Every structure is written in C-alpha cells, then in structure tokens.
Amino acid sequence: MASVPTPRRPRRRLTDTERRAAWLTRVQAPLDEARPEVGIPEFVQALQERVPNLTQQLVHTLQREVTAFAGGKTRRAIIRRAARSATGEFFALLEGTVPNDPAVSQSFQQVGFGIASEGNTLEPMHIALRIAHLEAWRVLSETATTHQVSTHFLGSLGEALDLYFAHLEEEAAHGHTHGVQMRDADRGVIRERLLAEICVDDHFGSAEDRADRITVLAAGADWPLASEVVAMRVAFEGEFPTLAEPHHDILMDARRAPALLVCSPQRAEEASAELLLHDSVLRISISWPVSPTELPAADRIARRTLDLVRLRETSSHRVLRTTEHMYQLWIHSEPELRRRLVNEMLQPLLTEKPRSRRLLAETLLAWIATRDSAPIVAERMGVHPQTVRYRQRRMREVFGDLLEDPEFIAVASLTLRASLPFWRIGDDADLMGPAPQRRPAKGTPVTGQRRSQDE
C-alpha cells in the first residue's frame, strides 16, 4: 500500500534581522577562508583613508548620472549616509566581525522606499548600485595591488563584494516593495477623493478653483486627465468583474450597482467591450463626452438611461449611448407626462391596429423630417411611392387639419420619436384608456371607416 505523502509546511518568512544575518554570514565566508594570508588591519586602514574621497566622488557621480538621485542637500545627505554606513559594515566583515547594527539595511530600505514614493521603478537603484560596485572594486583592487596581496585573496575579496552588493540590492528592493504598497494605498485614497470631486455636483468655490483641485488630485492619483471624459454606469449582478487590462486610466467605484467608471471616450469603448464578456454585467450606459468639471450632469443622464430600460422606456441593448437616446431622455424625464402627451396628441393612432399604428407613425415622422413629396419620402423609407401616398391619405384621415398646425407637428415629432421604440416591440403601455377631451380634427374618421391596407 502506497504511503500518503506528508504535506509540507509552508516555510516561515524570515524576519528582517534573520534575513540580514544570513546575508552577512554568506559575505563573510569567502573572507574567512582567505584572511590569514594578509595583514588585515593595515589593509583596512589603507582602505579607510580612501573612503572620504570615494564617498564624495560617488555622491557626485550618482547625482549626475541617475536622474532619480538628483537633488539638493537632503538627497546628497541620504546618499552619503548610505555609502558611509555600507563601507563601515563591509570593513567590519573584512576584519572578521558580523555587525549587529541594522543601520545599513535601514538606510538602503529608506532609499528604495523613497524611489517608490516618487513613482519610480527599481531601475535607478540598479544603476546606482552598479556604479558604486565598480567604484568600490576599483578602490579595493588598487589598494590590494599596493599591498601585494595574493590573487586568491583578491578573488575572495571580489566574491565577498559581489555578495555584499547583492545584499544591498535586496534591502533596497525590500524598501521599494513597502513603498509601492504604501504609495498604492495612498493613491487609492486620492483616487476616491478625485472621483468624489468630479462626480458630486455640490462644490464650493468657483469653477476655476474646482478645475485646479481636479488637476492636483489627478496628478496625485496617477490618473491621466483628459480634456473630455465620459461617465459609464454598469448594471451588474453579484461581484463586479475585474478588468484584465491595466486600468490606472479609469476611475472606478464598483462597491454597489450600478458601478461608476470615469475615463476618456476611447478607453470607455475598450472597457465596455471587455466588461461585456462577463455574464454578471447586465447593461452599460455611456454618457456623451464632457469636460471633467461637467461630469455630474453627464453621470445623471447615464444613470437615467439605465432607468429608462428598467421602466421599459427605451431599448434593452446591453450598451446604451446617451447620444442615441436624447429624445427619450428629454421627454422621459417625466414618464407620465410622455404617456399623457401620447394620449393627448396621438390618440387617433392608438385606435389603429399595432402594425398600422407603427407604419403610419414612421411615415409621419419621415414626412415631418423632410416635408417632401411622396417619392422622396418613399426613397428615405425604402418603400414604393404609392405606399407612401396611401399612408399620407390615411394620415389626413386620422389627423385632418392638425397636420398644418406647427405646435402639433413639433410636439408630435418628439412624442413619436420617444414612443416608436415601444410600438416596434409591441409594447402597449401607452393605451391608457379614454383620451382626454380635446378639439376634434377636421376629417377625423368616423366609426366603421375603411382601414389601411398596411394592417
């Protein structure tokens, strides 16, 4: 019977002190092997005499060659302190002592942390340590040649130096990782403040003051501030999906539905295409482009567009662009008013059968838009001119002299544009019952009048 393997325990993570001690022990090993061959005190004293010039030259070179290290007195002091503490620790190892002071590790962690806080990768640190490594080896090898040390000792010295600089690089990386975590945590808070500043309509100060606040927060949040942005409202169920693409250029609040995303118009198209791959995303509403200071109004419209779908006041496509639903948004700002307008202005159409109602409404809209002859309207609609003539006669029968009333034409055009999407899908919610009393139209058909061939 095969034995069941015992699961391995996860390795305990070393503390900073344990990790540092392990590195220094590795550095000391090649030195211990070769140390008896030379007079270490004299060698170390000769090296120490060269340290001040080495440190000064190194600080100057790093600030000239590495942009992230450029700066004034404070930056120079940090570099000088790190170089001096590292030199002192290496000398102690050379003399056979493992230092207990964590100052060197802390200095290099501080440098790595500072690089991360400024938004830099570790590449500047890699460059700086390569420069320092070459300079340190130049001084060590020149001093070793002067003291006529053996090739074996010089090789051991080089191996120890390589290991020591690997230790310094790890300490810097450790500080950099912590700095990135802190920076991202801080950046997350700033992004929340930025999103609130952009999307909340109740602000203090002038528009110029608000624009300045947005600019400052965008820089702190690492958010590319575009001249035009859109508000995306995403209806979803369950958990909001994670965007696979890097999305530092999207401000997002997905804690509750509908989620809010703010980004450039082009990025909105990319993000919506990615979100639609997830079944949890029900629908996306994208506002028209506006300046960042005008986003509150655009966001309200995007939310309202989603509400229209919920209220069956617009199409149920998964992506809704507010620019394509402006008539519905305008007239549906009060849905009950739209229904009453339909029953007030278009009551004769509501008595038609659904197909006839839709065809007459489409023909009436095309005629209102062009006011052209039957052949031109027919070409616009893609039907035979005789069909348009027949429908025009039916419209005259249905509406009579109202077709000459500019007020009726204006209101009917808007009402038809808002209502046709529902009539096309057979939605009869507009049939509210008896219409309010209104003036009769000349030529209004009487009961039993002949119906259209479009039925």
KOLMIDO-658109 format. One record per residue: residue in three letters; x, y, z of N, C-alpha, C in turn. Coordinates in steps of 0.1 Angstrom, whole numbers, plus 5000, padded with zeros to 4 digits. Example, Ala and Ser with C-alpha at 12.3 -4.5 7.8 and 13.67 -1.06 7.14 Angstrom:
% KOLMIDO-658109
Ala513249435078512349555078513249675078
Ser512849785071513749895071512950005079
This chain:
% KOLMIDO-658109
Met500949885000500050005000500950125000
Ala500650214990501550334989501250425001
Ser502350485006502250575017501750715012
Val501050775021500450905018501551015021
Pro501951095012502951195015502551295025
Thr503351325034503051425044503151565038
Pro502151645039502151775033503251865039
Arg503951935031504952025036504452145042
Arg505052185053504652305060505252425052
Pro504452535050504952645044506152705051
Arg507152745044508352795050508052925057
Arg508552945069508353065077509153175071
Arg508553295070509153405064510253465074
Leu511453485069512453535078512153685082
Thr512553715094512453855098513553935092
Asp513454065092514554155087515854115093
Thr515854095106517154065113517753935109
Glu516853835107517353705103517853705088
Arg517153775080517553785066518853865065
Arg519053965072520254045072521453955077
Ala521253885088522353805094522753695084
Ala521753635077522053535067522953585056
Trp522653705051523453765040524853795045
Leu524953855057526353895061527153765064
Thr526553665068527353535070527853485057
Arg527053495046527453455033528653545028
Val528553675031529553765027530853735034
Gln530753695046532053675054532753545051
Ala531953445046532553315043533853325034
Pro533853385022535053385014536153465021
Leu535853565029536853645036537553565047
Asp536753485054537353395065538353295059
Glu538053255047538953155040540253215037
Ala540353335032541553395027542253495037
Arg541553525048542053635057543453605062
Pro543853485066545153465072546353495063
Glu546053515050547153545041547753685041
Val546953785046547353925046547253985060
Gly547854095061547754175073546454265072
Ile545454215077544154285075544054425081
Pro544554445093544454585099545154685090
Glu546354665085546954765076546254785063
Phe545654675058544954685046543654765048
Val542954735059541654815062542054955064
Gln543154985071543455125074543755205061
Ala544455135052544655195039543355225031
Leu542455135032541155155025540355265032
Gln540455275045539655385052540255525049
Glu541455535045542055665042541455705028
Arg541055615020540455655007538955675007
Val538355635018536855645019536255785017
Pro536755885023536156025022536156065007
Asn537256045000537256084986536355994978
Leu536355864981535455774973533955814975
Thr533655844988532255884991531856004983
Gln532656114984532356234978532256224962
Gln533156144957533156124942531956044938
Leu531555944947530355854944529055934944
Val528956024954527756104955527656194943
His528756254939528756344928528356274915
Thr528856154913528656074901527156024900
Leu526655984912525255934912524256044909
Gln524556164915523556274913523656324898
Arg524856304892524956354878524356244868
Glu524656114871524256014862522855954863
Val522355964876521055894878520056004882
Thr519056024873518056134875517356124888
Ala516956004892516155994904516956034917
Phe518356034916519156064927519556214927
Ala519156294917519556434916518756504927
Gly519256614931518556694942519556774950
Gly519056834961519856924969520556854980
Lys520656934991521456885003520856765009
Thr519556765011518956645017519156515010
Arg519056524996519256404988520756354989
Arg521656454989523056424990523356365004
Ala522756415014523056355028522556215029
Ile521456185022520956045023521855945016
Ile522355995004523255904996524555895004
Arg525056005009526355995017526255905029
Arg525155915036524955835048524955685044
Ala524155655034524055505029525455455025
Ala526255535018527555495013528555475025
Arg528555565034529455555046529055435055
Ser527755415057527355305066527655175059
Ala527555165046527855035039529355015039
Thr530155115037531555105038532055055051
Gly531455115062531855075075531554925078
Glu530354885074529954745076530854645069
Phe531154685056532054595049533454585055
Phe533954695060535254695067535154605079
Ala534054605087533954525099533954375095
Leu533254345083533254205079534654165074
Leu535454255068536754225064537654195076
Glu537354265087538154235099537654115107
Gly536654055103536153925109535053945119
Thr534354055118533254085127531954095119
Val530854035125529554045119528754155127
Pro528554265121527954385128526554345132
Asn526154405143524754385148523854505145
Asp524454615140523754735138522954725125
Pro521654745125520854735113520754865105
Ala521654965108521555095102521755085087
Val522654995082522854985068521654935060
Ser521054835066519854785059518754885059
Gln518654955070517555055071517855175061
Ser519155205060519455315050519055285036
Phe519455165032519155125018517655095016
Gln516955045027515455035026514855175024
Gln515455275031514855405030515055465016
Val516255435010516455484996515455414987
Gly515255284988514255214980512855264982
Phe512555284994511255344997511055474991
Gly512055564992511955694986511755694971
Ile512455594964512355584950510955544946
Ala510355454954508955404951508055514953
Ser508255594964507255704967507255804956
Glu508255824949508355924938507755864925
Gly507355734926506755674914507755604905
Asn508955584909509955524901510055374903
Thr510555304893510855154895512155144902
Leu512655024903513955004910515155024900
Glu514855054887515955074878516955174882
Pro516555294887517555394892518455334903
Met517955244911518755184922519755084916
His519255014906520154914900521354984893
Ile521055094887522155174880523055234891
Ala522555284901523355344912524255234918
Leu523755124921524555014927525554964918
Arg525254954905526354914895527455014895
Ile527155144895528255244896529055234909
Ala528355224920529055204933529855084933
His529354974928530154844928531454854920
Leu531354914908532554934900533555024907
Glu533055134913534055224920534655154933
Ala533855084940534355014952535454904948
Trp535154834937536154734932537354804927
Arg537254914921538454984916539355024928
Val538755074939539555114951540154994957
Leu539354884959539754764966540954704958
Ser540854694945541854624937543154704937
Glu542954844936544154924936544954914949
Thr544154914960544754904974545354764975
Ala544754664971545254534972546554514964
Thr546654584952547854574944549054644952
Thr548654754958549754824966550254744977
His549454664984549854584995550254444991
Gln550354424978550854294972550154174978
Val548754174978548054064983548053954972
Ser547753834977547753724967546553734958
Thr546653664947545553654937544353584944
His544653484952543553414959542753504968
Phe543453594976542753684985541953784977
Leu542553834966541853934957540553874951
Gly540653744948539453674942538353664953
Ser538853624965537853614977537253744980
Leu538053854979537553994982536454024971
Gly536753994959535754024948534453944950
Glu534553814954533353734957532553794968
Ala533253834979532553894990531954024987
Leu532554104978532054234974530754214966
Asp530754114957529654074949528454044958
Leu528753954967527653914977527154034985
Tyr528054124989527554234997526654324989
Phe527054354977526154434969524854374965
Ala524854234964523554164962522654184975
His523354184987522654214999522054354999
Leu522854454995522354594995521154604985
Glu521254534974520154544964518954484969
Glu519054374977517854314982517154404993
Glu518054475001517454565011516754685004
Ala517354734993516654834986515354794980
Ala515354664975514154614969513054594980
His513554554992512554535003511854675006
Gly512654775007512154905010511254954998
His511654924986510854964974509454904974
Thr509454774977508154694978507254764988
His507754795000506954865010506554995005
Gly507355064998507055204993505955194983
Val505955094974504955074964503555044971
Gln503654964981502354924988501755054995
Met502655135001502155255008501655354997
Arg502455364986502055464976500755424970
Asp500555294967499255254961498155274971
Ala498355244984497255264994496955414994
Asp497955504994497655644994497055684981
Arg497455634970496955664957495455624957
Gly495155514963493755474963492855574970
Val493355624981492555734988492455854980
Ile493455894973493456014964492455994953
Arg492455874947491555844936490055854941
Glu489855804953488455824958488155964960
Arg489056044964488756194966488556254952
Leu489356214942489256264929487856234923
Leu487456104925486156064919485056144925
Ala485156164939484156244945484156394940
Glu485256444938485456584933484756604919
Ile485056504911484556504897483056484896
Cys482556394904481156344902480156404911
Val480556464922479556524931479256674927
Asp478056704926477656834920477756954930
Asp477756924943477757024953479157064957
His479657174951481057204953481157354958
Phe482257384965482457514970483457584960
Gly483457714960484457784952483957804938
Ser484857864930484457894916484857764907
Ala484357774894484657664885486157654883
Glu486857764883488357764881489057694893
Asp488557724905489057654917488857504916
Arg487657464912487357324911488257264901
Ala488457324889489357274879490757254884
Asp491257344892492557334898492657224908
Arg491557204916491557084926491656954918
Ile490856944907490856824899492256794893
Thr492856904889494256884883495256834893
Val495156894905496156844916495856704920
Leu494556674922494256534926494556434915
Ala494356474903494656374892496156344891
Ala496956444894498456414894498756324906
Gly498156344917498456264929497856124927
Ala496856104919496155974917496755904906
Asp497755964899498355904887497255874876
Trp496355964875495255954865495456054854
Pro495556004842495756094830494556184828
Leu494656314830493556404829493256444815
Ala492256384809491856414795491056544794
Ser491056604783490256724781488756694781
Glu488356564776487056524776486956384783
Val485956354791485756234797484256184796
Val484056064799482656014799482355944812
Ala481155944816480655864827480055734822
Met480555624828479955484824479255434836
Arg478055394835477255334845477055184841
Val477455094850477454954846476454884856
Ala475354824851474454744859475054604859
Phe475154544871475754414872475054344884
Glu475254214884474754124895475954054901
Gly475854034914476953964921478154054922
Glu479354004919480554074920480954144907
Phe481454264908481854334896483154274891
Pro483154244878484354174872485554264872
Thr486754194873487954264873488454284859
Leu488854404856489354434843490754374841
Ala490954304830492254234828493254334824
Glu492854434815493854534811494154624822
Pro495454684822495754784832494754904832
His494254944843493155044843493455154852
His494755204853495055314860494455444854
Asp494055434841493455554835491955554837
Ile491355464845489955464848489755484863
Leu488955584866488455604880487255514881
Met487155444892486055344894485555334908
Asp484255314909483555284922482555174919
Ala482955054922482154934919481554874932
Arg481554954943481054894955479554864955
Arg478854924946477354894945476954924931
Ala475854864927475354874913474454994913
Pro474455074902475355054890476755114893
Ala477755034889479155084891479355204883
Leu480255294887480655414880482055404876
Leu482355434863483655434857483755564850
Val484955634852485155764845486455754838
Cys486455784825487655774817487455844804
Ser488455844795488355904782487355824773
Pro486755894763485855824754486355694748
Gln487655704743488255584736488455474746
Arg488855504759489055404769487755344773
Ala486655414772485355364776484955254766
Glu485255274753484855174744485655044746
Glu486855054750487754934752487254864765
Ala486954944775486454884788485154824787
Ser484254884779482854824778482954694770
Ala483854684760483954564752484454444761
Glu485354484770485954384780484854344790
Leu484154434795483154404805481954324800
Leu481654344787480554264781480854114780
Leu482154074782482553934781482053864794
His481653934804481253874817479753874818
Asp479153754821477753744823477153824834
Ser478053864844477453934855477154084851
Val477654124840477354264835476054254827
Leu475054334832473754334825473754434814
Arg474154554817473954664808474954774811
Ile475354854801476354964802475755084796
Ser475755194803475355324798476555414797
Ile476755474785477955564783477455704780
Ser477855804788477455934786478156004774
Trp477656114769478456184759479656254765
Pro480656284757481956344763481656484768
Val482256504780482156644786483556674792
Ser483756794796484956834804484856774818
Pro485956744825485856684838484956764848
Thr484956894846484156974856482656964853
Glu482256914841480856894838480356754839
Leu481156674845480756524846479456504854
Pro479156574865477956534873476756524865
Ala476556624855475356624847475356504838
Ala476556474832476656354823476356224830
Asp476856224843476656094851475156084854
Arg474456194857472956184859472256124847
Ile472656174835472056124823472355974820
Ala473555934823473955794821473055704831
Arg472955754843472055674852470655674848
Arg470155784843468755794838468555704826
Thr469555684818469455594806469255454811
Leu469955414821469655284827468255274833
Asp467855374839466455374845465455364834
Leu465655424822464655404811464555264807
Val465655184807465455044804464654974814
Arg464955004827464254944838462754974837
Leu462455094832461055134831460455104817
Arg461255034809460854994796460555114787
Glu461355224789461155344782462155364771
Thr463055264769464055264758464455124755
Ser465255104744465654974740466454904751
Ser466554774751467254694761468554644756
His469254714747470554664743471554674755
Arg472654594754473554584765474354714767
Val474654774755475354904756474455014751
Leu474255114760473455224757474255354757
Arg474255424745474955554745473955664746
Thr474155754755473155854757472955944745
Thr473955964737473756044725472755984715
Glu472455854717471455794708470055794714
His469855844726468655834733468255974739
Met468656084732468456214738466956244738
Tyr466156214727464756244727464056174738
Gln464356044740463755964751464156024765
Leu465356064766465856124779465156254782
Trp464956334771464256454773462856434777
Ile462156364768460656354771460356264782
His461356164785461056074796461556124809
Ser462056244809462456304822461256294832
Glu460056284826458856264834457956164826
Pro458156034828457455934820455955954819
Glu455355994830453856004830453456114820
Leu454256224820453956334810454056284796
Arg455056194793455156144779453856064776
Arg453455974785452255894782450955984780
Arg450856094788449756174786449856254773
Leu451056294769451156354756450756264744
Val451156134746450856034736449356024734
Asn448656014746447156004746446456134742
Glu447156244744446556374741446756404726
Met448056394721448356434708448156324697
Leu448356204701448356094691447255994693
Gln446256034700445155944703444555874691
Pro444455944679443855874667444755754663
Leu446055764665446955644662446755534671
Leu446355554684446255454694445055364691
Thr444155414682442955334678443255244667
Glu444455264660444855174649445355044655
Lys445354944646445954814650447454844651
Pro448254754659449654784661450554804649
Arg450354724639451154734627450854864620
Ser449554894618449255014611449655134619
Arg449555134632450055244641451555274638
Arg452255164638453755174637454055234623
Leu453455184612453755224599453355374596
Leu452155404601451755544600452655644608
Ala453055594620453955684628455355704621
Glu455855594615457155604608457055694596
Thr455955684589455755774577455555914581
Leu454755934592454556074596455956134601
Leu456756064607458056114612458956144599
Ala458956054590459756084578459256204570
Trp457856224570457356344563457656474571
Ile457556464584457856584592459356624590
Ala460156524589461656554588461956614575
Thr461256584564461656624551460656724544
Arg459356704547458256784541458356774526
Asp458856664521459056644507457856564501
Ser457956544488456956464480457056324484
Ala456056244480455956104483457156024477
Pro457656054465458855974460460055994469
Ile460256114474461456144482461356074496
Val460156084502459856024515459955874513
Ala459455814501459555674499460955624498
Glu461855704491463255674490463955674504
Arg463555764512464155774525463755654534
Met462455604531461955494539462255354533
Gly462655364520462855234514461655154510
Val460555234506459355174502458855234488
His457755184483457255234470456555364472
Pro456755464463456055584464454555574466
Gln453955474459452455464460452055424475
Thr452955344481452755314495452755434504
Val453655524502453755654509452455734507
Arg452055744494450855824491449655764499
Tyr449555634499448355574506448455614521
Arg449655604527449755634541449555784544
Gln449955864534449656004536448156034536
Arg447455964528445955984528445355944541
Arg445855824546445455784559445755874570
Met446955944570447356044580446356164579
Arg445956204567445056304566443656264572
Glu443356144570442056094575442156094591
Val443356054596443456044610443656174617
Phe444456264612444756394619444156514613
Gly443656504601443056624595443956744594
Asp443256864598444056994598445157004608
Leu445256914617446356924627447656914620
Leu447756854609449056834602449456974597
Glu448657074597449057214593449357294605
Asp449257244617449457314630450857304634
Pro451757404634453157394638453357344652
Glu452457384661452657334675452457184676
Phe451357134669451056994669452256924662
Ile452756974651453856904644455056894653
Ala455457004661456657004669456456894680
Val455356904687455156814699454956664694
Ala454256644683454056514678455356444673
Ser456256534667457556474663458356424675
Leu458456494686459156454698458456324704
Thr457156334705456456224711456556094703
Leu456556114690456655994681458055934683
Arg459056014683460455964684460655894697
Ala459955944708460055874721459255744722
Ser458155744714457255624715457455514705
Leu457955544694458155444683458955324688
Pro460055334696460755214700459855114707
Phe458855164715457955064722456955004713
Trp456455094703455455034694456054934685
Arg457354944682458054854673458154714680
Ile458254714693458354584700457054544706
Gly455954604702454654564706454254604720
Asp454954704726454654754739453354844739
Asp452354804746451054874745450754954758
Ala451854994765451755064778451155204776
Asp451155254764450655384761449055384761
Leu448455264759447055264759446455274772
Met446255404776445855434790444355434792
Gly443555414781442155424783441555544775
Pro440455594778439855704771440755824771
Ala440855894760441656004759441056124765
Pro441756224769441256354774440456424763
Gln439456504767438756574757439656684750
Arg439556684737440356784730439556824718
Arg440056934711439256974699439356874688
Pro438256844682438156754671438856804659
Ala439556714652440256744639439356724627
Lys439456824618438656814606439156684598
Gly438156614593438556494586438856374595
Thr438556384608438856264617437856154612
Pro438356034611437455924606436355884616
Val435255854610434155804619434155654620
Thr433455604630433455464632433055384620
Gly433755284617433455194605434155244593
Gln435055354594435655394582436655294577
Arg436955284564437855194558439255204564
Arg439855084567441155084574442255074563
Ser443455094567444655104558444954964553
Gln445454954541445954824536447254784543
Asp447854874551449054834559448754744570
Glu447454734574447154644585447354504581
